[in-house]
Amino acid sequence: MNITPVGVDIAKAVFQVHYIDADSGEIVNRSIKRAAFLEHFANREPCMIDMEACGGAQHWARQLTKLGHQVKLMPAKFVKAFNVRNKNDAADARAIWLAVQQPGNAVAVKTEAQQAVLALHRMRQQLVKFRTMQINGLRGLLTEYGEVMGKGRTALDNAIPAVLGRVADRLPAVLIDTLREQWNGLQKLDQQVVEIERRLRQWMKEDKAVKAIAAIPGVGVLTATAAVATMGDARAFRSGREFAAWIGLVPKQTGSGGKVTLQSISKSV
């Protein structure tokens, strides 16, 4: 049985669908309101539905799979190559429809549990990033008053009590108090990061796949949980080498005239 490919450009309120009607041969490119989206596909024969792997795509992929459809999520940069006209919803849906018919590995459709683990990783990454910004911000502000501290958290913790003591006599108290509050706030960020890592370790104890990967020498809880949550269904990959290429742990290649140059890893997903 031939499965009809359907390109779907998702948004907050209005979705755009593009496909060729199997019976009439008519090119259909129409908009559907969010509330009627699932109803539209509930009354159709099984389709191959393609969407960009953007915000909300994982949710809709799970819902459409429950309705009996096949769902393929494509990286946005792969779809972009098929949009040869002006960018709008109709053109994007057509580009997605073209992309789904090309060979290539799609972004894995993840379970809610896997997506929850990735959400923990993202929140941890944001906290670590904000903590680094706070440290650099404190160092930069105090440099304006002639106090230079070394890089890193340890250097800051060792130097800042004495630094604040030296500048307290010549700077407003409101500034000194705020700087001290910002420095003390780093401990709260530390506690939040530690708590997220504790929850990831707990999930690792309950998941067999994560425990198996964590048993590999050099692989810790962060790498193991992120790998399992990112890959989705491991059966989609024929080998570990294929998974490594899909996730981007291979060098980029540029070449011309038979000469190939390897660059840094691509980090494609």
C-alpha positions, -999 to +999 in steps of 0.1 A: +000+000+000+013+034-010+014+058+020+006+094+012+034+118+023+021+149+041+042+180+049+030+199+081+043+233+091+033+236+128+029+268+147+011+281+178-024+286+164-026+277+127-009+247+110-002+244+073-005+210+055+007+201+020+001+168+001-012+154-031-047+138-030-043+101-039-077+099-056-079+132-075-042+141-079-050+175-066-023+195-048-036+204-014-020+232+006-043+245+033-043+258+068-058+241+098-065+256+132-047+240+161-080+227+177-090+208+145-055+194+137-059+160+152-094+156+141-083+162+105-059+133+106-081+111+127-104+107+097-077+099+071-060+067+060-025+062+075+000+088+062+037+095+063+036+129+082+067+150+081+074+180+104+104+201+113+120+191+146+110+223+163+091+233+194+060+212+200+069+187+172+076+159+197+041+163+212+023+162+179+044+133+167+033+112+197-003+121+191-003+114+154+015+080+160-014+071+183-038+077+154-019+051+133+002+074+112+039+073+106+057+104+117+091+117+106+108+147+122+134+164+100+162+188+111+153+224+100+185+228+081+177+198+060+142+211+052+156+246+043+173+232+012+139+225-004+124+260+001+134+277-031+109+305-029+098+331-005+095+319+031+059+316+042+037+289+057+026+274+024+061+273+010+075+258+043+048+230+042+058+222+006+095+221+015+088+197+043+067+176+020+096+174-004+121+166+024+102+137+038+106+118+004+144+120+005+166+094+022+182+102+055+179+096+092+152+116+110+152+131+145+140+104+169+104+106+182+109+105+220+087+093+248+075+118+274+099+102+299+129+107+275+118+143+268+116+149+305+152+138+310+163+161+282+144+189+299+164+183+330+196+185+310+185+218+294+177+233+328+210+222+342+228+237+313+210+270+318+219+270+355+256+263+347+256+290+320+240+315+344+264+306+371+294+313+348+278+346+338+275+356+374+311+348+382+324+367+352+300+396+359+314+399+394+350+398+382+342+424+356+325+448+379+352+447+405+379+452+378+364+487+373+376+495+408+411+482+403+405+447+418+415+420+394+408+383+403+418+351+387+395+331+364+372+304+378+350+299+408+377+288+432+397+320+425+366+341+430+357+325+463+392+328+477+396+365+467+362+382+469+359+385+508+392+405+509+383+424+478+350+435+492+367+445+525+391+467+506+365+485+485+339+488+513+353+521+526+352+539+492+321+525+475+284+529+484+271+503+508+242+495+484+268+483+458+288+463+483+256+446+497+244+438+461+278+423+452+278+402+483+243+390+476+253+380+440+282+361+453+261+343+480+236+335+453+261+312+435+256+287+463+219+285+455+227+278+419+251+251+430+223+235+450+200+235+421+226+219+398+233+192+424+196+185+428+191+180+391+221+157+389+207+137+418+174+132+399+193+121+368+212+095+389+179+082+402+166+078+367+198+060+357+191+034+385+156+028+371+165+025+334+183-006+321+196+011+290+211+040+309+228+016+334+243-004+305+258+027+289+270+041+322+289+008+327+312+018+298+345+031+312+346+069+310+309+074+307+291+091+335+255+099+345+253+130+323+265+113+291+245+081+297+212+098+304+216+123+276+225+095+251+195+074+259+171+103+259+184+117+227+184+085+206+148+076+212+144+041+199+179+025+196+166+000+170+165+028+144+203+026+142+221-004+126+253+002+145+270+024+171+289+040+142+257+050+125+244+065+158+277+085+162+273+099+127+237+108+133+244+126+166+273+145+150+303+129+166+321+127+132+342+153+114+328+175+088+342+170+053+350+195+026+366+186-007+371+194-043+390+178-071+394+145-052+410+161-021+390+157+011+397+177+042+384+167+076+373+194+100+359+195+136+330+172+146+297+183+131+273+180+161+245+177+136+217+169+161 
